[in-house]
Each structure stands twice: as C-alpha cells, then as structure tokens.
Amino acid sequence: MKKNLFLTMVLMCIFAQGLVFTACSSKDDEQTEAPAKEYFTLWNDCEALRTLKGYVEDVTNPDSKNFIPEEDRIATFDMDGTFVGELYPTYFEYNMLEYRALDDPTYKDQAPDDVREAAQNIRDFVREGKKLPDHFDMVHARAAAKAYAGMTIAEFHDYVLNYAKKPANGFKGMTYGESFYKPMLEVFNYLKANGFTYYVVSGSDRFICRALVESIGIEPNRVIGMDVCLSSNKQGENVGVDYTMGKEEYLVRTDSLIIKNLKTNKVRQISQEIGKIPVLSFGNSSGDQAMHNYCLSNKQYRTATFMLVADDDERDHADLAEGAKREAKWRENGYTVISMKNDFKTIYGYSVEKTKFDFE
C-alpha cells in the first residue's frame, strides 16, 4: 500500500514538473516572438503604401522570382517637395538666395546686379505673385554660384545651417531645417531595414542638400545635386590638371556653374556617380520624370516609382489646381501617386500649424 502511494506521489510530481516546464516553455516562446516593427505610424492605409510594402516584400523575398540582391537595391529621392517642404512658397535654396542678396547685412551691399535681380525675382514671385522669368532655374543657378563664391566648404555649410534655423514662414512651430515630411522619413527607415541604399538626387545645390539631410542621417556621399566648381584657395587662374594643391591649402566655392541637376541631367549624374540603374524612385515634379523613367528602364529587376502630390491646403500651402493636373499626369505615366492630403496622418508633425505668410 505504502509502495503504491509512493509511486503515485512520484508520478504526480513528474506530471506537475511537466506542466511547469510546458508553461515556462510557452512563456519563453512568447517572449522570443517579438511583434513585427511598425514602420508606418504616420501613414493612413492607402494605395501608395500598400504598393510600396508589396513591392519591398516581393523583391526582398529570396524565394521570389523578383528577388533583388542587396547590392542592387538602389533607391533615389528628389528632395524639395518629395521629403522636404516647398516653403515660403518655394524652394529652400531660392529663399536663401533671396535672403543672401537682399537682407544679409554681410553681403547685400556687395551683391552683383544679376544676383540682386534674381533675388528680387524670387521676392516678387512670392510676395506679389509675379511670374518668374523663363528658364529661371538656370538664372537662379548662375546667380547662386556667384552669391556664395569664395566661401570654404565649411563656411557654406555653416551658412546653410544658420539660415535653416530661421522660423519657416507660413508655419508655427517649425524652422526651415525641420521642414521634413515626417511620413517620408519613415520610408527611409523602412528601406534601410530592408537592405536598400538610398540617394538624394536633387536640383538644389549639392552642399545645401548635404547640410539639410545630415540631421536625418543621410551621409554626404549619398547626395547628388547642382554643382559649382571648387578650387584651391591659392590656385588662382591655374587649371586643376596643371596645379598641385599644397597641404595647407583648402577648397573654396567658385562662381562657375558645372551642372543644374534637373531632368535628364539627373539621369546622367546617377549613372556617373552611382553606376547602377535604380529600382525605386521618388519625386514630385516634372524635373523628376527622367529619373523615374530611367528607373523603369531597368530590365534586370522589378521597379517602382512614386510621385508626391501637394494636394493639402489645410496643413500645407498648396496649389490644388496644379496638384490635380500633376496627379492625372503621373497616373498616366505609370507612376504611383502619394496624396499628402489622403495618405499622410500628419505632414510636418502634429505640433506644427499652418499660418499666413508674414513679410514684415
């Protein structure tokens, strides 16, 4: 009898230990199965987001026929109007040139006539609604080359960052340097987590772009933009191939424009600097179409292109009629449209408010 009781007690202990072990194992399993990270907290459920996630999931799946190795997962992003706001209501570099030539006490009295005229064109466009001169992108580019000539790379970098600290006109609670589309920053994080390398390919000055995007962790060697010639401070009229820079010399900006990085020039620069055809491309304007079409020409891999449309006049300053025209055109061209109004829960962050422009 005692023997049977002893065996029964042993079996009960073993059974109880098994239950404890099973419970502990289940608990441990639950702890190790972390939920998938949610990258898109600032997006609504929308066609554009579903298209992007479906594309990335497909091309990063080793079992998919569309699998792309990490070294070829190249994405290109325009900057102004794609992940940085078009404020005041035009490009950051236009705003900065206006300030440089017309308001900066250290320079305005020295500004050449053509630089001052270009800056006044911008001011008249913004404040009075006057039309910009034809081919103003090139007018601005040449004027900007002159306006900052003689600055070292570090001096220009600091100049950009100091201007970026100014409150963004037409908004409360945001500086120019903080004017990122917050949902688009989530796209960068998502692509990075999925093995993509992304480049900024902008019509704006390369060194302006570098200064602006350093705060969001984009390295300077992944920025392509408008370029001016650089020169050693002691080089004088000597061409670089005939001049050997000394150890104590440094580079300065010159007034000689190399390239305005728009349209097919973007394709040229991507080919020369990246050396691979992108598989993903993001933009917002006609200046980005060539870059998108270059991406779509990639015959080796599945590709995708996205165009943002500025169609939100409640949280941002937008031309709704122009936005509607662009949306129709982008869809016709086969690009996926991102609607800032419908797809973004917030644009610049919940604490930022749109206000009237102040030109005092």
Secondary structure, DSSP 4 states (H G I P E B T S, - for coil): -HHHHHHHHHHHHHHHHHHHHHHHHHHHHHHHSPPPP---TTB-S-HHHHHHHHHHHHHT-TTSTT---GGG-EEEE--BTTTB--BTTB-HHHHHHHHHHHT-TTTTTT--HHHHHHHHHHHHHHHH-PPPPTTHHHHHHHHHHHHTTT-BHHHHHHHHHHHHTSBPTTEES-BGGG-B-HHHHHHHHHHHHTT-EEEEEEEEEHHHHHHHHGGGT--GGGEEEEEEEEEETT-TT--GGG----TT--EEEEEEEEE---THHHHHHHHHHT-S--SEEEE-SGGGHHHHHHHHT-SSS--EEEEEE---TTTS---HHHHHHHHHHHHHTTPEEEEHHHHBS-SS-TT-EE------
